[in-house]
Amino acid sequence: MPTEPDWTTTPITADLLRGALDLEHTERGVLPHRLPACARRQIPDGQLAMAESQPSGVRLVFRTAATAVELDVVATKRAYAGAPPRSDGVYELLVDGRLTGRAGVPDGDVLTIDMAAGTAETRPGPVRTLRFTGLSGDEKDVEIWLPHDETTRLVTLRTNAPVRNAPPHGRKVWLHHGSSISQGSNATAPTGTWPAVAAALGKVELVNLGFGGSALLDPFTARAIRDAPADLISLKIGINVVNADLMRLRAFGPAVHGFLDTIRDGHPTTPLLVVSPLYCPIHENTPGPTAPDFSALSEGRVRFMSTGGTGSTGDPAQTAAGKLTLTLIRDELTRIVHRRAATDPNLHYLDGLALYGKTDHAKWPLPDELHPDPATHHHIGERFAHLAFGNGGPFTLADAQTDHGDGTVTVGCGNSVGNPARWDRVPFGSGRATPCPVGGRPGVGRAGPSARP
């Protein structure tokens, strides 16, 4: 370890951060946010306020010849009354794009949440120091990925050699919005969330706007996406709308249209991929709301269940009345994208069942009935990378010149506008997509009927 006089302290500014939309200065360090201040002023509940401050996909990036790096932080630890203690958030060190270290801090502020009572209480804690040592002494690009599920204030960055901004990377910026699954719930490390896995494979810069419990088509989120620089945009829509039991079918369609309209105001021609929900048995045919299973919680397990229906087969009267299920949402998203794609050649659709379907669930079940485990996050990321970033995928259309010039773009198995879709599956961990019988990418397209597992 270098002695104290060898340390160089570098102010933590927005220039050193990627993946954040705002940086708040507090009494104890700077706090990265994934929504801008104008959006945060309109947040109606503590759930989204907590989720957007958790820095999923946010990383410090700089160039240095330092062999040692220290970062002082104040982490916010979550504790759920009656549940087992959560693991400390993971910080990952990447050097020239390669994972070289992981660390965590044991203390910090503690946010105690009582799900039964619906209360939350915060107890302040100390500043702690992360240390990464043994780095090579040559000039290198260093990234410190912050925990995807632990709010983190950054206090001080120290190195034993000067720091400068990393040079331009030349990679496209991919902005993704989704639910807690996109944020990385149940993933064990920030580069192990499925969007981070997909971004690494697609060689793009990630901005992850996955918000646990809060992908609810909020207008302020759409405006944040509209105003953020992005070369590629994807929206994973549906699971939170169902498990919050937030709206009925009559409101859902116009809300999706309004969300897309707002984004298109700022990104009129950016490739935009709408992704429908992954397979989730408790809500395939049963409406929300979703609630914690308190009997499981009393046994020290986290599990969720639907409280809005009459079993896995659902109640036709509920859907006839407009209550939303995942099956209904997939059909509605397909219809919306099909209609809009007639005049928007850069709008595309990905059936979430092509990322994680019924047969996948039989092999890799959801441990808490809602969220994939760490290995499944990795596999979903692989699939998304092949379907979206691979040859013929919607995020390579500009390079591949697959626009036919007549308002249609073939990017799936015959599923350009006006043609029926052919949906195939990609085996988990295969490292490649299953060949599509009629060309293109399986499960992806401008429009087409929703796939069924």
Wavefront OBJ file of the C-alpha trace (Angstrom):
o trace
v 0.000 0.000 0.000
v 1.314 3.480 -0.792
v 1.902 5.870 2.056
v -0.469 8.768 2.603
v 1.661 11.401 0.789
v 1.504 9.248 -2.366
v -2.265 9.620 -2.681
v -3.883 11.920 -5.229
v -7.439 12.996 -4.452
v -9.679 13.594 -7.466
v -13.026 15.431 -7.218
v -15.909 13.176 -8.225
v -17.721 15.026 -10.990
v -20.223 14.085 -13.672
v -17.335 13.755 -16.160
v -16.152 10.659 -14.285
v -19.565 8.972 -14.193
v -21.379 6.966 -16.842
v -24.898 5.602 -16.582
v -26.260 8.395 -14.354
v -28.608 11.158 -15.490
v -27.886 13.486 -12.571
v -25.427 14.000 -9.720
v -26.703 15.450 -6.443
v -24.293 17.151 -4.027
v -25.051 16.228 -0.409
v -23.437 16.882 2.972
v -21.654 13.538 2.667
v -20.533 13.147 -0.911
v -22.280 13.105 -4.254
v -25.277 10.905 -4.995
v -25.743 9.549 -8.546
v -29.345 9.532 -9.746
v -30.905 7.682 -12.656
v -33.671 10.262 -13.028
v -33.094 14.021 -13.361
v -34.140 16.456 -10.644
v -37.202 17.635 -12.582
v -38.494 14.048 -12.663
v -37.624 13.359 -9.024
v -39.774 16.298 -7.937
v -42.777 14.461 -9.399
v -42.100 11.014 -7.900
v -45.253 10.039 -5.994
v -43.885 7.300 -3.727
v -40.872 6.067 -1.820
v -40.465 2.949 -3.955
v -39.387 4.799 -7.097
v -37.378 7.321 -5.064
v -35.398 4.412 -3.630
v -35.057 2.538 -6.928
v -33.829 5.451 -9.043
v -31.162 6.305 -6.445
v -29.795 2.759 -6.562
v -27.034 3.035 -9.177
v -27.711 0.073 -11.448
v -25.383 0.417 -14.430
v -23.641 3.483 -12.974
v -19.846 3.386 -12.937
v -16.873 5.627 -12.294
v -14.650 5.649 -15.394
v -11.184 7.182 -15.646
v -7.706 6.663 -17.058
v -4.694 6.291 -14.764
v -1.395 4.527 -14.170
v -2.299 3.996 -10.506
v -1.599 0.639 -8.889
v -3.989 1.356 -6.001
v -7.445 2.930 -5.867
v -9.502 3.910 -2.827
v -13.112 5.064 -2.823
v -14.857 6.415 0.278
v -18.603 5.766 0.200
v -21.749 5.938 2.288
v -23.889 2.956 1.345
v -27.564 2.593 2.234
v -28.253 -0.933 3.463
v -31.806 -2.244 3.195
v -33.237 -4.436 5.934
v -36.669 -6.048 5.731
v -38.413 -6.739 9.021
v -38.698 -10.494 9.531
v -36.485 -11.373 6.556
v -32.887 -12.659 6.568
v -30.151 -9.979 6.353
v -29.293 -8.922 2.823
v -25.803 -9.311 1.429
v -23.671 -6.192 1.135
v -23.770 -4.466 -2.237
v -20.977 -5.404 -4.628
v -18.552 -2.944 -6.251
v -16.709 -4.305 -9.281
v -13.391 -3.136 -10.710
v -12.831 -3.435 -14.454
v -9.445 -2.681 -16.014
v -9.470 -2.187 -19.786
v -12.862 -3.880 -19.837
v -11.834 -6.951 -17.834
v -13.245 -7.750 -14.404
v -10.314 -7.746 -11.985
v -11.791 -7.243 -8.528
v -14.864 -7.157 -6.308
v -15.376 -5.529 -2.932
v -18.059 -4.315 -0.558
v -18.479 -2.213 2.559
v -20.039 -3.666 5.718
v -21.710 -0.580 7.182
v -23.571 2.544 6.190
v -26.990 4.082 6.527
v -29.645 1.440 7.264
v -33.132 1.636 5.736
v -35.470 -0.735 7.606
v -38.647 -1.607 5.698
v -41.633 -3.304 7.329
v -43.670 -4.684 4.437
v -46.500 -5.794 6.728
v -46.904 -2.370 8.319
v -45.969 -0.395 5.210
v -43.388 1.667 7.094
v -39.735 2.579 6.565
v -37.132 4.086 8.882
v -33.564 5.245 8.158
v -30.670 5.148 10.633
v -27.488 7.031 9.604
v -24.194 5.166 9.431
v -20.479 5.744 8.787
v -18.334 6.439 5.740
v -16.429 3.328 4.650
v -13.499 2.799 2.264
v -13.182 0.430 -0.689
v -9.632 -0.555 -1.656
v -8.391 -2.094 -4.890
v -4.647 -2.786 -5.013
v -2.156 -4.670 -7.156
v -3.089 -3.013 -10.440
v -0.497 -2.783 -13.205
v 1.530 0.421 -13.387
v 0.797 1.186 -17.029
v -1.837 3.603 -18.344
v -5.230 1.912 -18.367
v -8.962 2.535 -18.358
v -10.457 1.857 -14.935
v -14.156 1.354 -14.201
v -15.717 0.964 -10.765
v -19.264 -0.357 -11.145
v -21.464 0.676 -8.230
v -23.934 -1.748 -6.605
v -27.085 -2.165 -8.663
v -29.290 -2.478 -5.580
v -27.664 -0.273 -2.932
v -27.904 3.527 -2.877
v -24.346 4.854 -2.711
v -22.991 8.305 -1.976
v -19.487 8.841 -3.316
v -17.310 10.794 -0.882
v -13.664 10.680 -2.015
v -11.651 9.080 -4.835
v -7.956 8.488 -4.117
v -5.285 6.988 -6.358
v -1.503 6.756 -6.180
v -1.145 8.309 -9.646
v -3.025 11.133 -11.359
v -6.448 10.529 -12.872
v -7.745 11.931 -16.134
v -10.941 11.479 -18.070
v -11.095 8.334 -20.165
v -10.877 9.040 -23.909
v -14.017 8.823 -26.070
v -15.011 5.194 -26.477
v -16.803 5.478 -29.813
v -19.453 2.972 -28.737
v -23.166 3.528 -29.146
v -25.177 4.429 -26.053
v -27.989 1.982 -25.274
v -30.673 3.296 -22.914
v -32.896 0.607 -21.429
v -35.973 1.101 -19.242
v -37.714 -1.632 -17.314
v -38.688 -3.104 -13.962
v -36.773 -4.634 -11.050
v -35.714 -7.466 -13.356
v -33.997 -4.898 -15.574
v -32.544 -3.161 -12.527
v -31.039 -6.512 -11.559
v -33.109 -7.951 -8.727
v -31.559 -11.261 -7.566
v -28.359 -10.651 -9.565
v -25.312 -10.856 -7.307
v -23.143 -8.171 -8.929
v -23.637 -5.053 -11.074
v -22.068 -6.508 -14.236
v -24.250 -9.599 -13.760
v -27.599 -7.906 -14.349
v -29.052 -8.994 -17.656
v -28.778 -5.505 -19.261
v -25.103 -5.279 -18.230
v -24.449 -8.721 -19.711
v -26.191 -7.740 -22.954
v -24.342 -4.410 -23.143
v -20.963 -6.108 -22.754
v -21.774 -8.612 -25.500
v -23.215 -5.890 -27.745
v -20.199 -3.616 -27.147
v -22.379 -0.642 -26.211
v -22.449 1.872 -23.349
v -25.334 1.102 -20.987
v -27.711 3.562 -19.369
v -29.953 1.378 -17.213
v -33.274 2.935 -16.234
v -34.620 -0.262 -14.696
v -36.624 0.783 -11.634
v -37.799 -1.839 -9.157
v -41.593 -1.855 -8.966
v -41.762 1.349 -10.980
v -41.880 0.728 -14.739
v -45.353 2.243 -14.756
v -45.419 4.400 -17.905
v -44.912 7.562 -15.844
v -44.774 10.666 -18.077
v -41.736 12.044 -16.201
v -39.822 8.845 -17.023
v -40.724 9.228 -20.693
v -39.481 12.829 -20.603
v -36.216 11.708 -18.980
v -35.686 9.224 -21.815
v -36.672 11.860 -24.373
v -34.031 14.267 -23.077
v -31.205 11.760 -22.509
v -28.577 11.156 -25.217
v -29.077 7.680 -26.688
v -28.303 5.851 -29.916
v -30.488 2.841 -29.083
v -33.531 2.605 -26.794
v -35.437 -0.364 -25.392
v -38.509 -0.409 -23.163
v -39.552 -3.483 -21.206
v -43.191 -2.921 -20.338
v -45.817 -4.873 -18.442
v -44.925 -6.729 -15.257
v -45.137 -3.692 -12.951
v -48.380 -2.527 -14.528
v -49.868 -5.913 -13.629
v -48.389 -6.413 -10.188
v -49.350 -2.883 -9.128
v -52.854 -3.411 -10.582
v -52.379 0.137 -11.754
v -54.750 0.475 -14.695
v -57.233 -1.272 -16.928
v -56.937 -2.089 -20.614
v -58.730 1.123 -21.610
v -55.994 3.206 -19.960
v -53.047 0.966 -20.820
v -53.097 1.409 -24.594
v -53.213 5.219 -24.561
v -50.560 5.280 -21.814
v -48.196 3.234 -24.006
v -48.908 5.476 -26.997
v -48.269 8.586 -24.909
v -45.018 7.152 -23.537
v -43.791 6.366 -27.052
v -44.947 9.743 -28.400
v -42.949 11.584 -25.737
v -39.792 9.586 -26.440
v -40.184 10.153 -30.169
v -40.324 13.925 -29.548
v -36.636 13.734 -28.605
v -35.574 10.647 -30.550
v -37.644 10.680 -33.748
v -35.570 8.096 -35.652
v -33.611 6.283 -32.926
v -34.039 2.487 -33.074
v -36.642 1.776 -30.377
v -37.395 -1.757 -29.205
v -40.540 -2.522 -27.193
v -40.093 -5.667 -25.078
v -43.076 -7.475 -23.587
v -42.967 -9.307 -20.220
v -40.956 -12.413 -19.452
v -42.859 -15.524 -18.437
v -44.218 -15.266 -14.880
v -46.741 -17.986 -13.926
v -48.463 -16.083 -11.132
v -49.564 -13.371 -13.572
v -49.787 -15.018 -16.997
v -53.570 -15.233 -16.734
v -54.164 -13.820 -13.262
v -54.329 -10.062 -12.651
v -52.533 -8.225 -9.883
v -51.915 -6.892 -7.398
v -48.849 -8.777 -6.225
v -48.090 -8.994 -2.518
v -45.380 -10.506 -0.323
v -46.168 -13.962 1.004
v -45.978 -13.213 4.714
v -46.090 -16.894 5.648
v -42.859 -17.382 3.686
v -41.411 -14.239 5.245
v -42.014 -15.655 8.713
v -39.894 -18.635 7.642
v -37.082 -16.355 6.480
v -37.901 -16.654 2.768
v -38.866 -13.965 0.262
v -41.740 -14.971 -1.986
v -44.439 -13.101 -3.872
v -47.951 -14.104 -4.831
v -50.883 -12.765 -6.800
v -53.809 -11.509 -4.768
v -55.937 -10.397 -7.682
v -57.397 -13.585 -9.111
v -58.666 -17.100 -8.687
v -55.694 -19.269 -9.583
v -53.301 -19.740 -12.477
v -56.068 -20.056 -15.072
v -57.540 -16.674 -14.198
v -61.114 -15.459 -14.335
v -62.425 -14.555 -17.816
v -64.809 -12.062 -16.242
v -61.884 -10.068 -14.879
v -60.127 -9.760 -18.225
v -63.446 -8.975 -19.883
v -63.723 -6.088 -17.437
v -60.293 -4.861 -18.525
v -58.085 -6.179 -15.728
v -54.590 -6.754 -17.087
v -52.617 -9.982 -17.246
v -49.261 -10.621 -18.882
v -50.939 -12.532 -21.703
v -53.252 -9.617 -22.403
v -50.399 -7.096 -22.232
v -48.321 -9.038 -24.778
v -51.244 -9.037 -27.189
v -51.861 -5.318 -26.675
v -48.193 -4.374 -27.118
v -48.054 -6.410 -30.324
v -51.113 -4.569 -31.633
v -49.727 -1.156 -30.676
v -46.311 -1.738 -32.241
v -47.895 -3.211 -35.384
v -50.063 -0.138 -35.836
v -47.328 2.415 -35.126
v -44.674 0.621 -37.164
v -46.595 1.370 -40.346
v -45.328 4.952 -40.050
v -42.300 4.401 -37.778
v -39.726 2.175 -39.528
v -37.398 2.297 -36.512
v -39.900 0.858 -34.030
v -39.534 -2.839 -33.224
v -41.013 -5.498 -30.965
v -39.443 -8.301 -28.933
v -41.644 -10.906 -27.297
v -40.398 -11.367 -23.741
v -41.146 -15.078 -24.014
v -38.236 -15.309 -26.457
v -36.011 -14.193 -23.582
v -37.591 -16.351 -20.880
v -40.572 -18.577 -21.620
v -42.559 -21.432 -20.129
v -40.035 -24.144 -20.985
v -37.258 -21.993 -19.528
v -39.219 -21.621 -16.305
v -39.450 -25.398 -16.018
v -35.639 -25.569 -16.069
v -34.807 -22.310 -14.293
v -37.755 -21.356 -12.033
v -38.085 -17.918 -10.485
v -36.913 -18.316 -6.862
v -39.355 -15.763 -5.450
v -42.004 -16.205 -8.200
v -41.050 -12.866 -9.810
v -37.306 -12.446 -10.379
v -34.707 -14.621 -12.151
v -31.688 -15.962 -10.293
v -28.120 -14.832 -11.127
v -27.475 -17.531 -13.737
v -30.771 -16.796 -15.480
v -29.931 -13.074 -15.586
v -26.811 -14.020 -17.528
v -28.725 -16.225 -19.947
v -31.400 -13.572 -20.553
v -28.632 -11.063 -21.280
v -27.078 -13.471 -23.782
v -30.396 -13.927 -25.541
v -31.109 -10.224 -25.704
v -27.645 -9.538 -27.100
v -28.099 -12.051 -29.903
v -31.656 -10.986 -30.711
v -31.134 -7.214 -30.523
v -27.455 -6.627 -31.326
v -26.764 -9.615 -33.572
v -26.848 -9.609 -37.359
v -30.293 -8.563 -38.566
v -31.376 -7.460 -35.100
v -33.184 -4.151 -34.576
v -30.086 -2.515 -33.101
v -27.969 -3.354 -36.152
v -30.481 -2.301 -38.805
v -28.709 0.940 -39.689
v -25.490 -0.936 -40.389
v -27.149 -3.898 -42.085
v -29.302 -1.742 -44.431
v -32.278 -4.072 -44.026
v -34.915 -1.409 -44.688
v -36.749 -2.450 -47.865
v -37.729 1.111 -48.748
v -41.456 0.379 -48.677
v -42.059 1.088 -45.003
v -41.186 -2.425 -43.867
v -38.075 -3.862 -42.284
v -37.574 -7.598 -42.002
v -35.757 -8.376 -38.762
v -37.481 -11.536 -37.623
v -38.699 -14.746 -39.121
v -41.015 -13.239 -41.707
v -42.435 -10.815 -39.156
v -42.208 -7.500 -40.970
v -45.376 -5.447 -41.036
v -48.211 -7.345 -42.608
v -46.578 -10.775 -42.445
v -47.091 -13.496 -39.825
v -44.292 -14.100 -37.363
v -42.300 -17.274 -36.837
v -40.917 -17.379 -33.324
v -38.050 -19.633 -32.313
v -36.245 -20.061 -29.016
v -32.570 -19.475 -28.164
v -31.085 -22.104 -25.832
v -29.673 -20.650 -22.631
v -25.896 -20.482 -22.518
v -25.521 -21.530 -26.140
v -23.478 -18.499 -27.165
v -25.512 -18.200 -30.370
v -29.064 -17.832 -31.560
v -31.040 -20.770 -32.908
v -31.160 -20.452 -36.718
v -34.406 -18.982 -37.964
v -36.127 -21.057 -40.687
v -36.877 -18.102 -42.953
v -34.024 -15.756 -42.005
v -33.722 -12.913 -39.554
v -33.672 -13.030 -35.771
v -36.025 -15.311 -33.808
v -38.501 -13.560 -31.563
v -37.803 -10.042 -32.838
v -39.650 -7.943 -35.317
v -41.459 -4.857 -36.365
v -44.711 -6.521 -35.375
v -46.430 -9.857 -35.299
v -48.590 -12.065 -33.096
v -47.421 -12.615 -29.557
v -45.472 -15.834 -29.168
v -46.836 -18.519 -26.917
v -44.534 -20.838 -24.990
l 1 2 3 4 5 6 7 8 9 10 11 12 13 14 15 16 17 18 19 20 21 22 23 24 25 26 27 28 29 30 31 32 33 34 35 36 37 38 39 40 41 42 43 44 45 46 47 48 49 50 51 52 53 54 55 56 57 58 59 60 61 62 63 64 65 66 67 68 69 70 71 72 73 74 75 76 77 78 79 80 81 82 83 84 85 86 87 88 89 90 91 92 93 94 95 96 97 98 99 100 101 102 103 104 105 106 107 108 109 110 111 112 113 114 115 116 117 118 119 120 121 122 123 124 125 126 127 128 129 130 131 132 133 134 135 136 137 138 139 140 141 142 143 144 145 146 147 148 149 150 151 152 153 154 155 156 157 158 159 160 161 162 163 164 165 166 167 168 169 170 171 172 173 174 175 176 177 178 179 180 181 182 183 184 185 186 187 188 189 190 191 192 193 194 195 196 197 198 199 200 201 202 203 204 205 206 207 208 209 210 211 212 213 214 215 216 217 218 219 220 221 222 223 224 225 226 227 228 229 230 231 232 233 234 235 236 237 238 239 240 241 242 243 244 245 246 247 248 249 250 251 252 253 254 255 256 257 258 259 260 261 262 263 264 265 266 267 268 269 270 271 272 273 274 275 276 277 278 279 280 281 282 283 284 285 286 287 288 289 290 291 292 293 294 295 296 297 298 299 300 301 302 303 304 305 306 307 308 309 310 311 312 313 314 315 316 317 318 319 320 321 322 323 324 325 326 327 328 329 330 331 332 333 334 335 336 337 338 339 340 341 342 343 344 345 346 347 348 349 350 351 352 353 354 355 356 357 358 359 360 361 362 363 364 365 366 367 368 369 370 371 372 373 374 375 376 377 378 379 380 381 382 383 384 385 386 387 388 389 390 391 392 393 394 395 396 397 398 399 400 401 402 403 404 405 406 407 408 409 410 411 412 413 414 415 416 417 418 419 420 421 422 423 424 425 426 427 428 429 430 431 432 433 434 435 436 437 438 439 440 441 442 443 444 445 446 447 448 449 450 451 452 453
